[in-house]
Amino acid sequence: MAFELRAGELRLSISHSEEYILQAAYQAPEKYPELTKIWEEFYDRPVIERDRSNRIVHELIELHAGAGDPEPAWTHSIQRFLHF
């Protein structure tokens, strides 16, 4: 497991095979500043506050919408992250 998200009893892992989503956002830091920060902090155990989490959700939605016709794995991963 590459990255584990926790909120109380809820748990979600971003696997190594899903890192490409953050790498894609990292290519456009002006458009996805929060996702870029997550990638930069990926292995430093960042703590994400509620306001920041909200901005990340909006960036994930925008990233998915900008992907055109994304592969099912891309869509599945982003949808998992949104629910968390």
C-alpha positions in Angstrom: 0.0 0.0 0.0 1.4 3.3 -1.0 -0.8 5.8 0.8 -3.5 5.3 3.4 -6.3 7.7 4.1 -8.0 7.6 7.5 -11.0 9.4 8.9 -12.1 7.9 12.1 -13.0 4.3 11.3 -12.9 4.9 7.6 -9.9 3.7 5.6 -8.9 4.0 2.0 -5.6 3.1 0.3 -4.1 4.7 -2.8 -2.1 1.8 -4.3 1.1 2.2 -6.2 -0.8 1.4 -9.4 -3.0 4.5 -8.7 -0.2 7.0 -8.3 -0.5 8.0 -11.9 -3.5 10.0 -11.1 -1.5 12.3 -8.8 1.3 12.3 -11.3 -1.1 13.6 -14.0 -2.2 16.4 -11.7 1.4 17.2 -10.9 1.9 18.1 -14.6 -0.4 21.1 -14.2 0.3 22.5 -10.7 -1.4 25.8 -11.5 -4.7 23.9 -12.3 -4.4 21.3 -9.5 -2.5 22.9 -6.6 -3.9 20.7 -3.9 -3.3 17.4 -5.8 0.2 18.6 -6.6 0.8 19.2 -2.9 -0.5 15.7 -2.1 2.0 14.2 -4.6 4.8 16.2 -3.1 3.8 15.1 0.4 2.9 11.6 -0.6 5.4 9.7 1.5 5.5 12.3 4.4 2.2 11.3 6.0 0.3 14.5 5.3 -2.7 15.5 7.4 -5.5 16.9 5.3 -7.9 19.2 7.0 -11.6 19.5 6.0 -11.2 22.7 3.9 -8.3 21.3 2.0 -10.2 18.0 1.5 -13.0 19.9 -0.1 -10.6 21.6 -2.5 -9.1 18.2 -3.4 -12.5 16.8 -4.2 -13.2 19.7 -6.6 -9.7 19.2 -8.3 -10.4 15.4 -8.6 -13.7 16.2 -10.3 -12.0 18.6 -12.7 -9.1 16.2 -13.4 -11.6 13.5 -14.3 -13.7 15.8 -16.5 -10.6 17.0 -18.3 -9.5 13.4 -19.1 -12.0 13.2 -22.0 -12.8 9.5 -22.2 -10.8 8.0 -19.4 -10.1 4.3 -18.9 -12.4 2.5 -16.5 -9.6 2.1 -14.0 -9.0 5.9 -13.9 -12.7 6.5 -13.3 -13.0 3.8 -10.7 -10.0 5.1 -8.7 -11.2 8.7 -8.8 -14.7 7.7 -7.7 -13.2 5.8 -4.8 -11.2 8.8 -3.7 -14.3 11.1 -4.0 -16.3 9.0 -1.6 -13.7 9.1 1.1 
